Amino acid sequence: MTVGNLIKSVGALVCGLAVGMCVNMALIQLNMTVLYPMPAGVDMNDPVAFAAFI
């Protein structure tokens, strides 16, 4: 393996991880906003209200 191929492989790994993290964040946001939105008035900073929602 040459140095150029090694750099390409490491770059592809880093880009793949970045794209994977972005897709994961997008799916989590989609789940929270479109598929299962929080009821009106639920404060995510209030543990009691959040536990009641779950």
N, C-alpha and C positions, 0 to 999 in steps of 0.2 A: 504494500500500500504506500503510495507516494504522499507527500505532504499536502499536495493539492486535493487529493481524494479525501484525506483525513479532515481537512478544513471543510470540504463540502459535506461530509458526513456529520460533523459536529454542527454545522450551520443548519442542516436539514433537521437534526434532532431538536435544536433550539426552536426553530420555526414550528415544528410539529407540536412541541409542548405548548408554545404560545397560542397556536390555533386551537388546540384542545382545551386549554383553559378558557379561552374566549367563548367557545361553543358551550362549555359547561356553565359558565356564568349566564349566557343567553338563555339556556334551558331553565335554569333556576329562576331567572326573572320572568320568563314566560309562564312558568308554573305558578308563581306568586301573583302575577297581575291578570292573567287571562283565564287560566284553567281553574284555579282555586283562590280567588281573591279573598282578602281579609274582610270580615263584616265591617260595616260602618261603625266607627266609634271604638274599635279595638286598638289600644295603644300597645305597640310591641315592646315598649319600655316598662310596662306594668306586668309583672310576672303572673299575677292572679288572673288578669283579663286574658293574657296570652294562653295560660294553662286551661282556662275555660273554653277557649276557641279550639285548642287541640283536643 
